[in-house]
Amino acid sequence: MAKDPKPKEDDNVGDEESENVASELDELTHKELRLLHAEASQAILFAKNIQWRSVGSSLLVFAAMVFIAVETDADDSFIRLMSFVTIVLTCGVIFVLVMYQFWQFNEISRIREAEKHFSSLYRDIRDIKSSREGNVHRYTLLLFMILVVIIGAIVANVGLTQAG
């Protein structure tokens, strides 16, 4: 007969059963908070989608400008104009990215306030991923998006200069 392995002390770390404390809200208020939570979550997804679309769209515009400059034998003044447009577009896209990031931050703040009134089990599960880790992920992605747009603008300006 095989001997059961002796459990280690570390095997039960984090598995402590805590008492679930239900929300003290009445049913209508709880529904309102759930609706607020769902709407804020949808707003965050919408804002992130717009951010990625802004990055992709700007890169397509940069590529189109280089293509136009190469295929039409554009003169120097047109090339300078398109180079200026890439700089303005880059600034605009970065502004949009940052504004949508602020919007997401506000929506996350609303979600956190609503979640304070949910059950303790909900909060325990939510806290598996720390707030700090989520912030690192969000701002790393924002930085990545900004860098992609800036690098796209640099490549477009180099391409425009070579086309001229």
C-alpha positions as CSV (number, residue, x, y, z in Angstrom):
1,M,0.0,0.0,0.0
2,A,1.4,3.4,-1.1
3,K,2.0,5.9,1.6
4,D,0.3,9.3,1.1
5,P,2.9,12.0,0.7
6,K,3.0,14.3,3.7
7,P,1.7,17.7,2.9
8,K,4.1,20.6,3.1
9,E,3.4,23.8,5.0
10,D,3.5,25.8,1.7
11,D,0.8,23.7,0.1
12,N,-2.0,25.5,1.8
13,V,-0.7,29.1,1.5
14,G,-3.4,31.3,0.1
15,D,-6.0,28.5,0.4
16,E,-7.4,29.7,3.7
17,E,-11.1,29.6,3.8
18,S,-12.4,33.0,4.8
19,E,-15.9,33.8,5.6
20,N,-17.8,35.4,2.7
21,V,-19.4,38.6,3.8
22,A,-22.3,39.4,1.5
23,S,-23.0,42.9,0.2
24,E,-25.1,44.9,2.6
25,L,-26.9,46.7,-0.2
26,D,-30.5,46.3,-1.0
27,E,-31.2,44.4,-4.3
28,L,-32.0,47.6,-6.3
29,T,-28.9,49.4,-5.3
30,H,-26.8,46.3,-5.9
31,K,-28.3,46.0,-9.5
32,E,-27.4,49.7,-10.0
33,L,-23.8,49.1,-9.0
34,R,-23.6,46.0,-11.2
35,L,-24.9,48.1,-14.1
36,L,-22.4,50.9,-13.3
37,H,-19.6,48.3,-13.2
38,A,-20.7,46.8,-16.5
39,E,-20.9,50.2,-18.2
40,A,-17.5,51.3,-16.9
41,S,-16.0,48.0,-18.1
42,Q,-17.4,48.5,-21.6
43,A,-16.1,52.0,-21.6
44,I,-12.6,50.8,-20.8
45,L,-12.8,48.2,-23.6
46,F,-14.1,50.9,-26.0
47,A,-11.3,53.3,-25.1
48,K,-8.6,50.7,-25.5
49,N,-10.1,49.7,-28.9
50,I,-10.0,53.4,-30.0
51,Q,-6.3,53.6,-28.8
52,W,-5.3,50.6,-30.9
53,R,-7.3,51.9,-33.9
54,S,-5.6,55.3,-33.6
55,V,-2.2,53.7,-33.7
56,G,-3.0,51.4,-36.7
57,S,-4.7,54.2,-38.6
58,S,-1.8,56.6,-38.1
59,L,0.6,53.9,-39.4
60,L,-1.6,53.4,-42.5
61,V,-1.7,57.2,-43.1
62,F,2.1,57.3,-42.8
63,A,2.5,54.4,-45.3
64,A,0.0,56.1,-47.7
65,M,2.0,59.3,-47.6
66,V,5.2,57.6,-48.4
67,F,3.5,55.6,-51.2
68,I,2.1,58.8,-52.7
69,A,5.4,60.5,-52.5
70,V,7.2,57.6,-54.2
71,E,4.6,57.0,-56.9
72,T,3.8,60.6,-57.9
73,D,7.4,62.0,-58.0
74,A,6.3,64.7,-55.6
75,D,8.2,68.0,-55.5
76,D,10.1,69.2,-52.5
77,S,7.4,71.5,-51.2
78,F,4.8,68.7,-51.2
79,I,7.3,66.4,-49.4
80,R,7.9,69.1,-46.7
81,L,4.2,69.4,-46.3
82,M,3.7,65.7,-45.9
83,S,6.6,65.6,-43.4
84,F,4.9,68.4,-41.4
85,V,1.6,66.5,-41.5
86,T,3.3,63.4,-40.1
87,I,4.6,65.4,-37.2
88,V,1.2,67.0,-36.5
89,L,-0.6,63.6,-36.9
90,T,1.9,62.0,-34.5
91,C,1.3,64.8,-31.9
92,G,-2.5,64.4,-32.4
93,V,-2.4,60.6,-32.0
94,I,-0.3,60.8,-28.9
95,F,-2.7,63.3,-27.4
96,V,-5.7,61.0,-28.2
97,L,-3.8,58.0,-26.7
98,V,-3.2,59.9,-23.5
99,M,-6.7,61.3,-23.3
100,Y,-8.2,57.8,-23.6
101,Q,-5.8,56.6,-21.0
102,F,-7.1,59.2,-18.6
103,W,-10.7,58.1,-19.4
104,Q,-9.8,54.5,-18.6
105,F,-8.2,55.6,-15.3
106,N,-11.5,57.4,-14.4
107,E,-13.6,54.4,-15.3
108,I,-11.3,52.1,-13.3
109,S,-11.7,54.5,-10.3
110,R,-15.5,54.2,-10.7
111,I,-15.3,50.4,-10.8
112,R,-13.1,50.3,-7.7
113,E,-15.6,52.5,-5.8
114,A,-18.5,50.2,-6.8
115,E,-16.5,47.1,-5.9
116,K,-16.1,48.3,-2.4
117,H,-19.8,47.4,-1.9
118,F,-19.6,43.9,-3.4
119,S,-19.1,40.7,-1.4
120,S,-15.8,39.9,0.2
121,L,-15.5,36.8,-2.1
122,Y,-15.7,39.1,-5.1
123,R,-13.0,41.4,-3.7
124,D,-10.8,38.4,-2.8
125,I,-11.0,37.1,-6.4
126,R,-10.5,40.6,-7.9
127,D,-7.4,41.1,-5.7
128,I,-5.6,38.1,-7.3
129,K,-4.1,40.6,-9.8
130,S,-2.8,43.6,-7.9
131,S,-3.7,47.1,-8.8
132,R,-0.1,47.9,-9.2
133,E,0.4,45.1,-11.7
134,G,-2.6,46.3,-13.7
135,N,-1.2,49.8,-13.8
136,V,2.2,48.5,-15.0
137,H,0.5,46.6,-17.8
138,R,-1.7,49.6,-18.8
139,Y,1.1,52.1,-18.9
140,T,3.5,49.7,-20.6
141,L,1.0,49.3,-23.4
142,L,0.5,53.1,-23.6
143,L,4.2,53.7,-23.8
144,F,4.5,50.9,-26.5
145,M,1.7,52.6,-28.5
146,I,3.3,56.0,-28.3
147,L,6.7,54.6,-29.3
148,V,5.1,52.7,-32.3
149,V,3.6,56.0,-33.5
150,I,6.8,57.9,-33.1
151,I,8.9,55.3,-34.8
152,G,6.3,55.1,-37.6
153,A,6.6,58.9,-38.1
154,I,10.4,58.7,-38.1
155,V,10.3,56.0,-40.7
156,A,7.7,57.9,-42.8
157,N,9.8,61.1,-42.7
158,V,12.9,59.1,-43.7
159,G,10.9,57.5,-46.6
160,L,9.5,60.9,-47.6
161,T,13.0,62.4,-47.6
162,Q,14.3,59.5,-49.7
163,A,11.4,59.9,-52.2
164,G,12.2,63.6,-52.7
